[in-house]
């Protein structure tokens, strides 16, 4: 397994138009790929990346957000937050897991360190999407994220 060097926190990110900015004050719990149909549609790609963090580690610095509540493929409701001006999806709030936000790592100013350690919803992956079988993978929504958190913790320095 590749060792992932974490940056010095805090780190910042924002939307494509620059109206929304946020700060992350500490290490995330994990970084992984989601292959559910919702994430495929939202990203316009084979998957999206997810980075759960403790809720208190995300600071919304500026810019108006719009929220959209959607039943996810798991049946749980997810509140997706995006820039009100350009529509960039920045993070979501899984209403069933109120202690975390799930940030989209591609919105970080420097996402180079946000290396995924696993995949969820692999049963709905597109046929050409490559899944590393050595990673922590789930065919659907994992009953809890602890195995992903443990894999991230083992991989980061």
Secondary structure, 3 states (H helix, E strand, C coil): CCCECCCCCCEEEECCCCCCEEEECCCCCCCEEECCHHHHHHHCCCCEEEEEEEHHHEEEEECCEEEEEEECCCCCEEEEEEECCCCCEEEEEECCCCCEEEECHHHECCCCCCCCCEEECHHHCCCCCCCCCCCEECCCCCCCCHHHHHHHHHHEC
